[in-house]
């Protein structure tokens, strides 16, 4: 019975490291019905679904998957990120929340001490599960130092190569030279 305790626990609760199979990943990796839930974004749906599908199937990716959705209010950036979370994580699909989906809003992170708290919070969450989804909304409203401090999470040398990062913003930030 002790030998099967982890398997039994993962059947009931959300687990990150179930080495026999990915119990915490939903079986809804069928992306064909995604176009029925999002209208007018068929190119984005095809590209995003292929990227996420192959990243999840890769046991040792070279770097974290980083997706950046930019556009006006109402085009479906948040909706698409929620649909991806629902398709990947069983718990998120049933309850709307998961231990492995982490959402941050840029306008809520405007204070100086929030910078180090954000980094430590993301690091602690990713230490618990390397197959997490990090969504940062309103990334265009963050100061540039916030974006610079996220770079170690996104690099080839990052220990969090199985993570998916989604950045949502209204406009594309231009670098001044």
C-alpha positions as CSV (number, residue, x, y, z in Angstrom):
1,X,0.0,0.0,0.0
2,X,2.9,2.4,0.8
3,X,4.2,1.8,-2.7
4,X,1.0,3.1,-4.3
5,X,0.4,6.0,-2.0
6,X,1.7,8.6,-4.5
7,X,-0.4,7.2,-7.2
8,X,-3.5,7.2,-5.0
9,X,-2.8,10.7,-3.9
10,X,-2.4,11.9,-7.5
11,X,-5.7,10.4,-8.5
12,X,-7.5,12.6,-6.0
13,X,-5.3,15.7,-5.7
14,X,-3.4,17.7,-8.3
15,X,0.1,16.4,-8.6
16,X,3.1,17.8,-10.5
17,X,5.5,14.9,-10.6
18,X,3.6,11.7,-11.5
19,X,6.3,9.9,-13.4
20,X,4.0,7.1,-14.7
21,X,1.9,9.6,-16.6
22,X,0.9,13.2,-16.5
23,X,-2.2,13.0,-14.3
24,X,-2.3,16.7,-13.8
25,X,-2.3,17.5,-17.5
26,X,-5.7,17.3,-18.9
27,X,-6.5,14.9,-21.8
28,X,-8.0,17.8,-23.6
29,X,-5.0,18.3,-25.8
30,X,-7.3,18.2,-28.8
31,X,-7.0,21.6,-30.2
32,X,-9.5,21.4,-33.1
33,X,-12.4,22.6,-31.0
34,X,-10.5,25.7,-29.9
35,X,-11.6,27.5,-33.0
36,X,-15.2,27.1,-31.9
37,X,-14.5,29.1,-28.8
38,X,-12.4,31.9,-30.4
39,X,-13.6,33.8,-33.4
40,X,-11.5,35.5,-36.1
41,X,-8.1,34.4,-34.7
42,X,-7.6,31.2,-36.8
43,X,-3.9,31.9,-37.5
44,X,-3.2,32.6,-33.8
45,X,-5.0,29.4,-32.8
46,X,-3.0,27.2,-35.2
47,X,0.3,28.7,-34.2
48,X,-0.3,28.8,-30.4
49,X,-1.9,25.3,-30.2
50,X,1.0,23.7,-32.1
51,X,3.6,25.5,-30.0
52,X,2.0,24.5,-26.7
53,X,1.3,20.9,-27.8
54,X,4.9,20.2,-28.9
55,X,6.3,22.0,-25.8
56,X,4.2,19.8,-23.5
57,X,5.2,16.6,-25.4
58,X,8.9,17.4,-25.2
59,X,10.4,15.8,-22.1
60,X,13.4,18.1,-22.2
61,X,12.8,21.4,-24.0
62,X,15.7,23.7,-24.8
63,X,14.1,26.7,-23.1
64,X,10.8,27.8,-21.6
65,X,8.0,28.5,-24.0
66,X,7.2,32.2,-24.1
67,X,4.1,33.5,-25.7
68,X,3.3,37.2,-26.0
69,X,-0.2,38.3,-27.0
70,X,-0.6,42.0,-27.8
71,X,-3.6,43.9,-29.0
72,X,-6.6,46.1,-28.2
73,X,-9.1,45.4,-25.4
74,X,-11.6,42.7,-26.3
75,X,-9.6,40.7,-28.9
76,X,-9.3,37.7,-26.7
77,X,-5.9,37.7,-25.1
78,X,-7.1,36.7,-21.6
79,X,-9.7,34.4,-23.1
80,X,-7.1,32.5,-25.1
81,X,-4.7,32.2,-22.1
82,X,-7.6,30.9,-19.9
83,X,-8.6,28.4,-22.7
84,X,-4.9,27.2,-22.8
85,X,-4.9,26.7,-19.0
86,X,-8.2,24.8,-19.2
87,X,-6.8,22.5,-21.9
88,X,-3.6,21.8,-20.0
89,X,-4.6,21.5,-16.4
90,X,-7.5,19.3,-15.2
91,X,-8.1,21.3,-12.0
92,X,-8.2,24.6,-13.9
93,X,-10.7,23.1,-16.3
94,X,-13.1,22.1,-13.5
95,X,-12.7,24.9,-10.9
96,X,-11.0,27.8,-12.7
97,X,-7.9,27.6,-10.6
98,X,-4.9,25.4,-10.3
99,X,-1.7,25.1,-8.2
100,X,0.2,25.3,-11.5
101,X,-1.4,28.3,-13.1
102,X,0.0,31.6,-11.8
103,X,-1.5,34.9,-12.8
104,X,-0.1,38.3,-12.2
105,X,-1.5,41.7,-13.2
106,X,1.0,44.5,-14.1
107,X,-1.0,47.3,-12.6
108,X,-1.0,45.5,-9.2
109,X,2.8,45.3,-9.2
110,X,3.7,49.0,-9.3
111,X,5.5,49.3,-6.0
112,X,9.3,49.0,-5.7
113,X,9.2,46.2,-3.2
114,X,6.8,44.2,-5.5
115,X,9.7,43.6,-7.8
116,X,11.7,41.3,-5.6
117,X,8.4,39.8,-4.3
118,X,7.4,38.9,-7.8
119,X,10.7,37.2,-8.6
120,X,10.7,35.2,-5.4
121,X,7.1,34.3,-5.8
122,X,7.6,33.0,-9.4
123,X,10.7,31.2,-8.3
124,X,9.0,29.5,-5.4
125,X,6.0,28.4,-7.6
126,X,8.3,27.0,-10.3
127,X,10.3,25.1,-7.7
128,X,7.1,23.3,-6.7
129,X,6.4,22.3,-10.3
130,X,8.5,22.8,-13.4
131,X,5.5,22.3,-15.7
132,X,3.7,25.5,-14.6
133,X,2.0,28.2,-16.5
134,X,2.8,31.8,-15.7
135,X,0.5,34.5,-17.1
136,X,1.5,38.2,-16.7
137,X,-1.3,40.5,-17.8
138,X,-0.8,44.2,-18.6
139,X,3.0,43.6,-19.1
140,X,3.2,46.8,-21.1
141,X,2.4,48.8,-17.9
142,X,5.4,47.3,-16.0
143,X,8.6,49.3,-15.7
144,X,11.4,47.9,-17.9
145,X,13.4,46.8,-14.8
146,X,10.6,44.2,-14.2
147,X,11.1,42.8,-17.7
148,X,14.8,42.7,-17.2
149,X,14.4,40.8,-13.9
150,X,12.3,38.1,-15.7
151,X,15.1,37.3,-18.2
152,X,16.8,34.6,-16.1
153,X,13.5,32.7,-16.1
154,X,13.4,32.8,-19.9
155,X,17.0,32.1,-20.8
156,X,18.4,28.8,-22.3
157,X,20.3,28.3,-19.1
158,X,17.1,28.5,-17.0
159,X,16.3,25.5,-14.8
160,X,12.6,26.1,-15.6
161,X,12.7,24.9,-19.2
162,X,9.3,23.1,-19.0
163,X,7.5,26.2,-18.0
164,X,5.1,28.2,-20.2
165,X,5.1,32.0,-19.9
166,X,2.3,34.1,-21.4
167,X,2.7,37.9,-21.5
168,X,-0.5,39.9,-22.3
169,X,-0.3,43.6,-23.2
170,X,-2.1,46.3,-25.0
171,X,0.7,47.6,-27.2
172,X,4.2,46.4,-28.1
173,X,7.0,48.0,-26.2
174,X,9.6,49.6,-28.3
175,X,13.2,49.7,-27.2
176,X,14.8,53.1,-27.3
177,X,18.4,53.1,-28.7
